[in-house]
């Protein structure tokens, strides 16, 4: 075949058939092709260059023989970057240092992130100094400790012990601590399963549950950290103004009524909270802008006084005596311990003071929702994973150590607080820690302020790095402003975080916002646990974490506890239903936006592994036996190779995908688009990869559920024969071969088409595959072109119900839903037409198919056309076909006589019975005339495909087919295979 011959193109290339009909094959300016012009999948040469391009970690260039060649851009063979290394048999390069480094990155065929395999050039000059990296203590343990130890311990913990009693308080601390400890185990397992980049929990969740889940939870976690920073800042400012009222710029006076006595009291002004809060936020931002060095210097200054204040609380507890330093303090007393052991849940007012008429009722579930924020903060170390020297060592040790330390501190504090004061004192003195602290209460105020400021510092440090990591993955283009180079500080992300934090500070009253913080933290913890649960359960070969103390049951329990805590808080209205709905709706909207607008690639997440294992199990369960007709699905093999050559950048006929979608019910099913390249596999392997990528782009552009496959073979016939035998697995092998009718087969330079076309049909018959040949593919409607009229079926031979099923599938599409089905049964004159019609109607009724049935009686196929029995146009077509066949037979006979060989056609011996040839010509002519008489205005016509006669020349078969399809604009020729695809039974 001359590759220069286009399949379409109009003008001189257009072919005029019999009867003056002009075929309209695909051309470069065809309407069906114009819709593909906006798609730019890349040419073969571009794709080839991309494949050969050096990626990060690739050692050298490979020449055509696979050996390493020189790169002229890097100095050529004698350039300054020439690399000397050993080779095995002059081909395979031994492992190099650069090759080992490349294994730490994520390598994927399609790069979805500039961090996941972007091109790296080796430049001369001084190496870039590496950023300061932190160890376990300053990088993970201290940030986690600062984030966990917060204001709740100082002002609400003793109240919780008084309300729930020592027993319930121990259970409460153990439950919440177990939740974060199990989350820490899951975090440790995922973090030690390979090199970890920036992003902390987002990176872990995204690589385990996919980019959509990772980005949605990651952005929610970012917002939670940013708003939490504002909460901590306001807590520090409020404590400062209470401890030092004279520092207030504005004063507000309210009247407290107690019975008949009214007294004015001074309250903290909202304006003071706003002004001081903004100043503190700006100072913290300057510290964060100073980078890792500045944070490492400042962090101990916040943490050491906090630890010292806790030490002073313990000293004060041991030194306390009865009614000293205040009434209600008993000192460490066994009697107080016994009195406070049991719970005493009661109603309180909004300030937490016991009140029989109070509108707040407390129980264990309510205490869980109140106390849980005191154990959050375990992600503070993983948030800065990009700044850690050894993430696989620091994150597990630092996170779990901080979790165990704070949980132990809380458990000991429960026992001490329960033994040092009466229950009334525990419930009425919110700052009991300051009351009993040694040597004076001001230390506790300092501890509260510094603990909240330390937690705010960690929030303002981790949140920008989390946002920068999401931006660097290039999932959402709207976040490109926050991208940073590796090792650089995320200044833009820090400014954005500070803006959110100051906006919440200006609001002043965060009662309507703070519940979402707990929601976002719980969502993140649940995501980490579910990620580890999925990875543990799937146990893929790549799942080999260094942290061995994990099990899928631990992760499932941790996720269940997170969800239980969330629902406990929601049920007790500590987090209102509105906040729950808003938080989940925000996460869902982000997920939907990422799935629609995002540029997410394949990160090898756990869902893909789950799909893979599910597919393997489903394939094994299907077995190799035939599927029951009730479970039969069409799996079309779309043969894309045109009879000629399509225009550039169009890898497949633009309407083939539209037709493939019409063979599926509601889009369910799989199509396999196959193309065959002529040549040697070793020489055209790269061309095949580029063509496969281009074809896959076409399939995605047409919104067709299918896969692209490119096969390299010496010729099309051998390639297709191999494909029809081996394509697919088990019962997921393609069962229908779909191709276009070759309307251009008569051209002088395309004489091989008849032999190939007949060979494909015969191969499908031998391989037990159904065949659907589409004539008039250029006029096939897309999903927006509604058709009216009828879908006419000319049912001649038994095909297992495939033709009936295809007509029903067409009706499920919007373009054909307005059509009606007509079934024409072809019978001879002596057939009982009424009985046949009744049988067909009963058969269609049992198949739940609505169709109008017609029985057409035709004379015996042996009868030759008589004068006046056929229209002039049909007689001319029949006479022309007879003459062409006679000329062809005379030619092959003359050739055989000259060469002294048997009669040969298409390289095979043939037997020609001229009387039988005329009979077949008349048969197809008669059927064509019948179709034109009854179905000239039909939306689409389906007719049984006659098989190629044995030992007949392929040229003769093409003449038969041309007579059959003549003057029919849209025709499907269908041949079933040796099985039923519909059933009468439920």
Buried (B, 14 or more C-beta within 10 A) or exposed (E): BEEEBBBBBBEEBBBEBBEEBEBBBBBBEBEBBEBBEEBEBBEBEBBBEEBEEBBBBBBBBBEEEEBBBBBEEBEEEEEEBEEEBEEEEEEEBEEBEBBEEBEEBBBBEEBBBBBBBEEBEEEEEEEEEEBEBBBBEBBBBBBBBBBBBBBBBBBBBBBBBBBBBBBBBBBBBBBBBBBBBBBBBBBBBBBBBBEBBBBBBBBBBBBBBBBBBBBBBBBBBBBBBBBBBBBBBBBBBBBBBBBEEEEBEEEEEEEEEEEEEEEEEEBBBBEBBBBBBBEBBEEBBEBBBBBBEEBBEBBBEBBEBBBBBBBBBBBBBEBBEEEEBEEBBBBBBEEBBEBBBEBBBBEBEEEBEBBEEBEBEBBBBBBBBBBBBBBBBBBBBBBBBBBBEBBBBBBBBBBBBBBEBBBEBBBEBBBBBBBBBBBEBBBBBBBBBBBBBBEEBEBBBBBBBBBBBBBBBBBBBBBBBBBBBBBBBBBBEEBEEBBBEEBEBBBBBBEBBBEBBBEBBBBBEBEEBBBBBBBBBBBBBBBBBBBBBBBBBBEBEEBEBEBEEBBBEBBBBBBBBBBBBBBBBBEBEBBEEEBBEBBEEBBEEBBEBBBEEBEBBBBBBBBBBBEEBEEEEEEEEBEEEEBEBEEBBBBBBBBBBBBBBBBEBBBBBBBBBBBBBBBBBEEEBBBBBBBBBBBEEEEBBBBBBBBBBBBBBBBBBBEBBBEBBBBBBEBBBBBBBBBBEEBBEEBBBBBBBBBBBBBBBBBEEBEBBBBBBBBBBBBBBEBEBBBBBBBBBBBBBBEEEBBEBBBBBBBBEEBBBBBBBBBBBBBEBEBBEEBBBBBBBBBEEEBEBEEBBEEBBEBBEEBEBEBEBBBBEBEEEEEEBEEEEBEEBBBEBBEBBBEBBEEBBEEBEEEBEEEEEEBBBBEEEBEBEEEEBBBBBBBBBBBBBBBBEBBEEBBBBBBBBBBBBEEBBBBBBBBBBBBBBBBBBBBBBBBBBEBBBBBEEE
